[in-house]
Amino acid sequence: MSETEELVPVAETGENFPASSAAPVERVFTGWLRLAYMFEFLIALNVVYGLWSEIGGQGHLDLLPWYTKLVCGVGLCWSVVRFTAGMVETETFWNGRTRRWFLIILLFVITMGGIVYYYHLHEVPDESGPEGASATSVRLSHRAQVNQKI
């Protein structure tokens, strides 16, 4: 063994081996996961806003300020992507990361439901009365009155 070679400790035996004889560490390329997470985020945006308008009602959703819809929608989508990353990047399905992100997802969903319910309770009622209660008057000219057969 030459003086320029490094010694690499091996954890199991406690012995030192030259670095050149140590097994090379293989790095797994996971760059494609970023692309998959990006597509998942875009699909989640579509799904979240579509479901929110269907479940909460588009009329109630129209009453919300834009920044509330932005924060809740993007926050929920980001949480879904991080939940998926927690499942994919670890060995077990339910771990600390997935539990935390699942609770954050539930927090966003409950908050979104509460906001829509609040706006449902405080929306301004229509000014018109019942449908049959309004009266309409029509004034016909003399010629129209003659031609009109009642």
C-alpha positions in Angstrom: 0.0 0.0 0.0 1.4 3.4 -1.0 1.5 6.4 1.3 -0.9 8.4 -1.0 -3.8 5.9 -0.7 -6.5 6.7 1.8 -7.8 4.1 4.2 -11.6 3.7 4.2 -13.1 2.3 7.5 -15.7 -0.4 7.1 -18.5 -0.2 9.7 -19.3 -3.9 10.1 -15.7 -5.2 10.8 -14.0 -2.1 12.0 -11.1 -2.8 9.7 -9.5 -0.2 7.3 -9.2 -1.0 3.6 -7.6 1.0 0.8 -10.0 3.4 -1.0 -9.3 1.8 -4.3 -10.6 -1.6 -3.2 -13.8 -0.2 -1.7 -16.9 -0.8 -3.7 -18.0 2.3 -5.7 -21.2 4.0 -4.4 -23.9 4.0 -7.1 -25.9 7.2 -7.3 -29.5 6.7 -8.5 -30.7 9.4 -10.9 -34.0 10.9 -9.5 -34.2 14.0 -11.7 -37.3 12.6 -13.4 -39.1 12.8 -10.1 -39.0 16.6 -10.2 -40.8 16.5 -13.6 -43.4 14.0 -12.2 -44.0 16.3 -9.2 -44.4 19.3 -11.4 -47.0 17.5 -13.5 -48.7 16.3 -10.4 -48.9 19.9 -9.1 -50.5 21.1 -12.4 -53.0 18.3 -12.3 -53.8 19.0 -8.7 -54.4 22.7 -9.5 -57.0 21.7 -12.0 -58.6 19.1 -9.7 -58.7 21.4 -6.6 -60.3 24.4 -8.2 -62.7 22.2 -10.1 -63.8 20.3 -7.0 -63.9 23.4 -4.9 -66.3 25.1 -7.4 -68.5 22.0 -7.7 -68.7 21.2 -4.0 -68.7 24.8 -2.6 -70.7 26.3 -5.4 -69.4 28.6 -8.0 -71.6 31.5 -6.7 -70.0 31.3 -3.3 -66.6 30.9 -4.7 -67.1 34.1 -6.8 -67.6 36.0 -3.5 -64.2 35.1 -2.2 -61.3 37.5 -2.6 -58.7 36.3 -5.2 -55.9 36.0 -2.6 -57.9 33.6 -0.4 -58.5 31.3 -3.4 -54.8 31.6 -4.4 -53.4 30.7 -1.0 -55.9 27.9 -0.3 -55.7 26.3 -3.7 -51.9 26.5 -4.2 -51.3 25.5 -0.6 -53.5 22.4 -0.9 -51.8 21.4 -4.2 -48.3 21.9 -2.7 -49.3 19.7 0.3 -50.6 17.0 -2.0 -47.3 17.0 -3.9 -45.2 16.9 -0.7 -47.4 14.0 0.6 -46.7 12.1 -2.5 -43.0 12.8 -2.2 -43.0 11.5 1.4 -44.5 8.3 0.1 -42.2 7.9 -2.8 -38.9 8.8 -1.2 -39.1 6.5 1.9 -39.5 2.8 2.4 -42.8 2.9 4.3 -46.1 4.4 3.4 -47.0 5.9 6.7 -44.1 7.7 8.2 -43.5 11.1 9.9 -43.5 13.0 6.6 -46.7 11.5 5.2 -48.5 11.9 8.5 -47.5 15.6 8.7 -48.5 16.4 5.1 -51.8 14.5 5.4 -52.7 16.6 8.5 -51.8 19.7 6.5 -54.0 18.5 3.6 -56.9 18.0 6.1 -56.2 21.5 7.6 -56.5 23.1 4.1 -59.6 21.2 3.2 -61.4 22.1 6.5 -60.3 25.7 6.1 -61.6 25.9 2.5 -64.9 24.4 3.6 -65.2 26.8 6.5 -64.5 29.8 4.2 -67.1 28.8 1.7 -69.6 28.1 4.5 -68.9 31.6 6.0 -69.6 33.2 2.6 -72.7 31.1 2.2 -74.1 32.4 5.5 -73.1 36.1 4.8 -74.0 36.4 1.1 -76.3 39.3 0.2 -79.8 38.1 -0.7 -81.3 39.1 -4.0 -83.3 42.4 -4.1 -86.2 41.0 -6.1 -89.3 39.6 -4.4 -91.0 36.3 -5.1 -91.4 35.5 -8.7 -95.2 35.9 -9.0 -95.4 39.0 -6.8 -94.3 41.6 -9.3 -96.8 43.4 -11.5 -96.1 44.5 -15.0 -98.2 47.2 -16.7 -98.4 47.6 -20.4 -99.9 50.6 -22.2 -101.1 50.0 -25.7 -101.6 52.7 -28.2 -105.1 53.4 -29.6 -104.4 51.5 -32.8 -103.1 48.5 -30.9 -106.1 48.6 -28.7 -108.5 48.4 -31.7 -106.5 45.5 -33.2 -106.3 43.7 -29.9 -109.1 41.2 -29.4 -109.6 40.3 -25.8 
